[in-house]
Amino acid sequence: MTNKERYVNALLFKPVDRVPFMEIALWGQTIERWITEGAPQDLDGGLIKGNDYFGLEGYDAVDLDAISPRPQYEERTISEDEEHVTFTDGMGRTRMALKSGTVRGTRMSMDTYLSFAVKDRASFNEMRRRYEGPVEERYPADYDEQVRRVRSVDKPLTLLDPLSGTFGYYSMLRNWFGTEPLSYMFYDDPGLIHDCLDVLTEFILRLMARAARDVKFDFYYVHEDMAGKGGPLMGPNLFREFLLPHYKRFLGFLRSSGVRVILVDTDGDFEALIPLFLEAGVDGFGPMEVAAGMDPVGMRKKHGKRYSMAGGVDKRSIARGKTTIDHEIDDVIVPLLADGGLIPMIDHSVPPDVSLDNFRYYLERKREVVFRGA
């Protein structure tokens, strides 16, 4: 069985000789720690694309710019001291960031978002112009070379690289408005939100059309991050009214272009939105964040085989040592593998409280069950 077939079949509950042996990404601080504990100096944190040092498989991608406004807003520093920097980024957002503890671009805490580019219809019209220009400029200069490469590799292929950011409707609205202003705007000016979504749908279909003709992509990851520990950041009624029609159109385009597996990447407890995502045409979810209540074994018992999962391994258990790692393997991964529809991976980017030894032990145990009988 090829790597492509293995990945697709595993996430569609079809027979496989074994599931893919994959993992998620690393914090920059984790890379630094592991190097001091014996990992190679050139360790790459993007484990999900494969890693020879750990023997991990991965995917390949043709990456387009589906996120940034073109032209981007002016990036400028507003103020800076030893601990913090306040700046405006290319999305037009004003942010305050903690400088201390930042390693390889990974901050020790999320930035504080102070303002956003879209506040009303006038600022939306300014933003929309930046997504209505020629899509050719959003293709990489080496696009033809990328297409030749991915046509010849035996890896599952995706359009847009999850490591650099993929398109999702809520995530784009949040980039434009901010979480709190957006929450009010659904009620204060619903017409504006509908217009934003119309623009985003026309944009993403125009952008992807050429690449979808040139390459048969195996999967697509919708990036949303639209939930926290207390639940989703928008309720089912709002999702149905605003997002669902656009999801159906976008995912219908992906299906008609030959994409076999469609996944949603969101942190937090998003269970209330699962029926709507399934209605939209989604096959599965990740990373199934256990700390937020997304218990993968419990979810499988409750929902059956309605959707597949990529993730579900509690990162906190990997940090605690062999006993809790054994629990993750024996009580979570093993029973779910028996059902199918799972690619077991840690449920978020690996934080620096996970030691290299504990991660290696986890991989050894996971390798035992994944390759058993293969």
C-alpha positions in Angstrom: 0.0 0.0 0.0 1.4 3.4 -0.9 1.7 6.3 1.6 -1.0 8.2 -0.3 -3.4 5.2 -0.1 -2.6 4.6 3.5 -3.3 8.2 4.5 -6.6 8.5 2.6 -7.9 5.1 3.6 -7.1 5.6 7.3 -9.1 8.7 7.4 -12.1 7.3 5.5 -12.4 4.1 7.6 -11.1 2.0 4.7 -8.8 -1.0 5.1 -5.1 -0.2 5.6 -2.0 -2.4 6.2 -1.2 0.1 9.0 -1.9 3.8 9.8 0.6 6.5 8.8 3.3 7.1 11.4 3.1 10.9 11.7 3.4 13.6 14.3 2.6 17.2 14.8 4.9 20.3 15.0 7.2 21.5 17.8 7.4 24.8 19.7 10.7 26.6 19.1 11.4 26.3 22.8 11.0 22.5 22.4 13.5 22.4 19.6 16.1 24.2 21.8 15.5 21.9 24.7 15.8 18.8 22.6 19.1 19.9 21.0 20.6 20.2 24.5 19.3 16.7 25.2 20.9 15.2 22.2 18.8 16.0 19.1 20.5 17.2 15.9 21.4 20.9 15.7 19.4 21.2 12.5 16.2 19.6 14.0 13.2 20.9 12.0 10.1 21.6 14.1 7.7 20.8 11.3 7.4 17.1 12.1 4.1 16.7 10.4 5.9 17.0 7.0 8.1 14.0 8.0 11.3 13.7 9.9 14.2 11.2 9.2 15.7 11.6 12.7 12.5 10.3 14.3 11.5 8.0 11.4 8.3 10.0 10.8 6.2 10.0 7.6 4.6 13.2 6.4 2.8 15.0 3.6 3.8 17.3 0.7 2.1 20.5 -0.4 1.8 23.1 -3.1 1.6 26.3 -1.1 -0.2 29.4 -2.3 -0.8 32.6 -0.3 -4.5 32.3 0.7 -4.2 34.5 3.8 -2.4 37.8 3.3 -3.9 40.9 1.8 -2.2 42.0 -1.3 -0.6 44.5 -1.0 -0.1 43.9 2.7 -0.6 46.7 5.2 2.4 48.6 6.3 4.3 46.8 9.0 5.7 49.2 11.6 6.9 49.2 15.2 4.8 51.5 17.4 6.7 51.1 20.7 9.3 48.8 22.2 11.1 48.1 25.5 13.1 45.2 26.9 10.0 43.1 27.5 7.4 44.0 24.9 7.0 45.3 21.4 3.8 46.9 20.0 3.5 46.8 16.2 1.2 46.7 13.2 1.4 43.6 11.1 0.8 42.9 7.4 -2.9 42.1 8.1 -3.4 45.6 9.5 -3.6 44.4 13.1 -2.0 46.2 16.0 -0.4 43.7 18.5 1.6 43.8 21.7 4.0 40.9 21.9 6.1 39.5 24.8 9.8 39.5 23.6 11.3 37.6 26.5 11.3 33.8 26.1 10.7 34.0 22.3 12.7 31.2 20.6 12.7 30.5 16.8 9.7 32.7 16.3 7.6 31.0 19.0 6.5 33.3 21.8 5.8 32.0 25.3 2.3 33.5 25.2 -0.1 34.7 22.6 0.2 38.3 21.5 -2.4 40.8 22.8 -4.4 42.0 19.8 -5.3 45.7 20.2 -7.0 46.6 17.0 -8.0 45.2 13.6 -8.1 46.5 10.1 -11.9 46.0 9.4 -14.3 48.0 11.6 -17.1 49.0 9.3 -18.1 48.9 5.6 -15.6 51.6 4.6 -12.6 49.6 6.0 -14.0 46.4 4.6 -14.0 47.9 1.1 -10.4 48.8 1.7 -9.7 45.2 2.7 -11.7 43.6 -0.1 -9.6 45.3 -2.8 -6.6 43.5 -1.4 -8.3 40.1 -2.2 -9.7 41.0 -5.6 -6.5 41.5 -7.5 -4.8 38.9 -9.8 -4.3 35.6 -8.1 -1.2 34.9 -10.1 0.9 36.9 -7.7 -0.2 34.6 -4.9 1.5 31.6 -6.6 5.1 30.9 -5.8 7.8 31.8 -8.3 8.8 28.1 -8.5 5.2 26.9 -8.9 5.9 24.8 -12.0 8.8 23.2 -10.3 6.6 22.4 -7.2 4.0 20.8 -9.4 6.6 18.6 -11.1 8.0 17.5 -7.7 4.7 16.6 -6.1 3.5 14.7 -9.1 6.4 12.3 -8.6 6.3 11.8 -4.8 4.5 9.1 -2.9 3.2 11.3 -0.1 -0.3 12.5 0.6 -0.6 15.9 -1.1 -2.4 19.0 0.1 -3.2 22.3 -1.4 -1.9 25.0 1.0 0.5 23.9 3.6 -1.0 23.7 7.2 2.4 24.7 8.6 2.2 28.1 6.9 -1.5 28.6 7.2 -4.6 27.4 5.3 -7.9 29.1 4.5 -10.9 28.9 6.7 -13.9 31.2 6.9 -14.0 32.0 10.6 -10.3 32.3 10.8 -10.3 34.9 8.0 -13.1 36.9 9.6 -11.2 36.8 12.9 -8.1 38.1 11.1 -10.1 41.0 9.7 -12.3 42.0 12.7 -10.9 40.3 15.8 -12.8 37.8 17.9 -14.8 40.2 20.1 -15.7 42.8 17.4 -16.7 39.9 15.1 -19.0 38.4 17.8 -20.9 41.7 17.9 -20.8 42.3 14.2 -22.9 39.1 13.5 -25.7 40.9 15.2 -25.0 44.6 14.6 -24.3 44.4 10.9 -25.1 40.9 9.5 -25.2 42.3 6.0 -21.6 43.3 6.2 -20.6 39.8 7.4 -22.5 38.2 4.5 -20.7 40.5 2.1 -17.3 39.6 3.6 -18.1 35.9 3.2 -19.1 36.4 -0.4 -15.8 38.1 -1.1 -13.9 35.3 0.6 -15.6 32.5 -1.3 -15.0 34.2 -4.7 -11.4 34.8 -3.7 -10.6 31.2 -2.6 -12.3 29.6 -5.6 -10.4 31.9 -8.0 -7.1 31.3 -6.2 -7.3 27.5 -6.2 -8.8 26.9 -9.6 -5.4 26.6 -11.5 -3.7 24.5 -8.9 -6.7 22.2 -8.6 -6.5 21.6 -12.4 -2.8 21.0 -12.4 -2.5 18.5 -9.5 -4.8 15.9 -7.9 -4.7 16.7 -4.2 -5.4 14.0 -1.6 -6.6 16.1 1.3 -7.3 19.6 2.5 -7.1 21.0 6.0 -9.5 23.9 6.8 -7.9 26.1 9.4 -10.4 27.6 11.9 -9.2 27.6 15.6 -12.7 28.6 16.5 -13.2 27.1 20.0 -11.8 27.3 23.5 -12.1 25.1 26.5 -15.6 26.6 27.2 -16.9 25.8 23.7 -17.0 27.3 20.2 -16.6 31.0 19.6 -19.8 31.1 17.5 -22.9 29.0 18.1 -24.6 26.5 15.7 -27.3 29.0 14.7 -24.8 31.6 13.6 -22.7 28.9 11.8 -25.8 27.7 9.9 -26.8 31.2 8.9 -23.5 32.6 7.9 -20.8 29.9 7.3 -22.6 26.8 6.2 -23.7 27.9 2.7 -20.1 29.0 1.9 -18.6 25.9 3.3 -20.9 23.8 1.1 -19.8 25.7 -2.0 -16.1 25.6 -1.1 -16.0 22.0 -0.1 -18.1 21.1 -3.1 -15.4 22.7 -5.3 -12.7 20.6 -3.5 -14.7 17.4 -4.0 -15.3 18.1 -7.7 -11.5 18.7 -8.0 -10.7 15.2 -6.7 -9.9 16.0 -3.1 -10.6 12.8 -1.1 -10.3 13.9 2.5 -11.4 17.2 4.0 -10.3 17.9 7.6 -10.9 20.8 10.0 -8.1 22.0 12.3 -9.4 23.7 15.4 -8.4 23.7 19.0 -10.8 23.7 21.9 -14.2 22.1 22.5 -16.0 22.4 19.1 -18.4 19.5 19.7 -21.5 21.6 19.2 -20.4 22.4 15.7 -19.6 18.9 14.6 -23.0 18.2 13.0 -22.8 21.3 10.9 -19.3 20.6 9.7 -20.4 17.1 8.7 -23.4 18.6 6.9 -20.9 20.9 5.0 -19.0 17.8 3.9 -16.1 17.4 6.3 -14.6 14.0 6.9 -12.6 14.5 10.1 -11.1 16.7 12.7 -7.8 17.5 14.4 -6.0 17.9 16.7 -8.8 16.8 19.2 -7.5 18.7 22.1 -7.9 16.5 25.2 -7.3 19.4 27.7 -10.4 21.1 26.3 -12.6 18.0 26.8 -12.3 16.5 23.3 -11.7 12.9 24.7 -11.2 10.8 21.5 -12.4 7.6 23.0 -15.5 9.2 24.5 -16.2 11.0 21.2 -16.0 7.7 19.3 -18.4 6.0 21.7 -20.8 9.0 21.4 -20.6 9.7 17.6 -19.5 6.3 16.2 -17.8 6.4 12.8 -19.4 9.6 11.6 -15.9 11.3 11.4 -12.2 10.4 11.6 -9.6 12.0 13.8 -6.0 13.1 13.4 -4.5 13.7 16.8 -6.1 12.9 20.2 -2.9 12.0 22.2 -2.8 14.2 25.3 0.4 16.3 25.2 0.2 16.6 29.0 0.5 12.8 29.4 3.6 12.7 27.2 5.3 15.3 29.5 4.5 13.3 32.6 6.5 10.2 31.7 6.3 6.5 30.9 3.2 5.6 33.0 1.0 8.2 31.4 2.5 7.5 28.0 1.6 3.9 28.4 -2.0 4.9 29.2 -2.2 7.0 26.0 -1.0 4.0 23.9 -2.9 1.2 25.6 -6.2 3.0 26.5 -6.5 5.5 23.7 -4.6 4.6 20.6 -5.1 0.8 20.7 -8.9 0.8 21.0 -9.3 3.5 18.4 -7.0 1.9 15.9 -9.2 -1.2 16.1 -12.1 0.9 14.9 -10.2 2.7 12.1 -10.5 6.4 11.3 -7.6 7.5 13.3 -4.1 8.9 12.7 -2.7 9.1 16.3 -0.7 12.2 16.9 -0.1 14.6 19.9 -3.1 16.9 20.2 -1.2 20.2 19.7 2.3 21.5 18.9 4.6 19.8 21.3 5.5 22.1 24.2 8.8 22.4 25.9 7.8 20.5 29.1 8.0 17.3 26.9 11.5 15.9 27.2 13.3 14.3 24.3 13.5 11.0 26.2 9.7 11.0 26.9 9.0 11.8 23.3 11.3 9.0 22.1 9.6 6.6 24.5 6.2 7.7 23.2 7.3 7.1 19.6 8.7 3.7 20.5 5.4 2.6 22.1 3.4 4.1 19.2 5.6 2.4 16.7 4.9 -1.0 18.4 1.2 -0.7 17.9 1.1 1.0 14.5 3.5 -1.5 12.9 2.2 -4.6 14.7 1.3 -7.1 12.0 2.2 -4.7 9.1 
